[in-house]
Amino acid sequence: MDVLIVGAGSMGSWFASAVDADVTFADVDPDAAAAAAEAVGGEVGDLEGDDRYDAVCVAVPMTHVGDAVASHAGRADRAIVDVSGVMGEPLEAMKAHATGLERVSLHPLFAPERAPGSIAVARDRSGPVTDRLLADLDSRGNDLVETTASEHDEAMETVQAATHAAVLSFALVAESVPQGFETPIYEQLRTLAEQLTEGTPRVYADIQGTFDGADAVARAATEVAAADSDELEELYRRAAKRWQSEPIGADRQGGLDGTDAANDSDADAGERR
């Protein structure tokens, strides 16, 4: 099977290394395409070409995925997939421009260098080609989490947008403290802040621009800041009721569960898709 990968960033390179196929890279940066092809033993293709492939994988930033699907769906003979990190927009574009083809959206919930991990999978129209690609990902030790576009995108409002907004806010306001003053919660937040700020700012900006969540964090912070002693106690009780009685995400352990799954697909972990 031959696969055209549109986008030669870390996510496109990861996909190429994780599937058993002859891969060709096309990218706005020819040098990036050449480097990715050399790294995984693939070929370099023309971004504006009309060569056809069994499958096309769109591995571009989520803010460009709809346009990329529209531009390159015609180069796929049998299937088209994406690994952009959002699912609603690419699948709608696939329906419009890849009628009759197999259509699947994937979101690896980890940085490529942390593979394997959980991969969210939304199948709009599956078949033998996408089944084979998914089997390859599974055989590499990844956990395939079946979902829908709407479920995934709603979950990312918490898993990515709200989580990143909360950690970024802490990273911006936290002051240095004397050694030995750390508490367990502070230590965990500091670790998250260090992990978040290792990533690529544009990726995190794209996430905030795509998913809601940051406004809810801001409202909650404002409520905490304005609360008196009794109101703060009530806020803590509300939080405890949500997290201690029935922890958020308990119904989807290891899946799309409202935690920051190793994630920083975080490309999240911030790499160029």
NORWO-V79150 format. One line per field, one symbol per residue. psi: psi as a letter, one per 30 degrees, with the letter a starting at -180 (. if undefined). A space follows every 50 residues. Layout:
psi=???
This chain:
psi=kkkkjjjgaeeeeeeeffliljkkkklfjeeeeeeeeeeghalklkeglg kllelkkjilkffgeeeeeeefeffkeelkllhffleeeeeeeeeefhkf lkkkkkjkhlkefgllakjkjjjejlaeeeeeeeeeeefggljjjkalee eeeeefeeedeeeeeeeeeeeffklklkkffkleeeeeeeeeeeeeffak eeeeeeeefekleeeeeeeeeeeeefkaeeeeeeeeeeeeeefeeikkgf fhkgbigglhjfchfgfegglk.
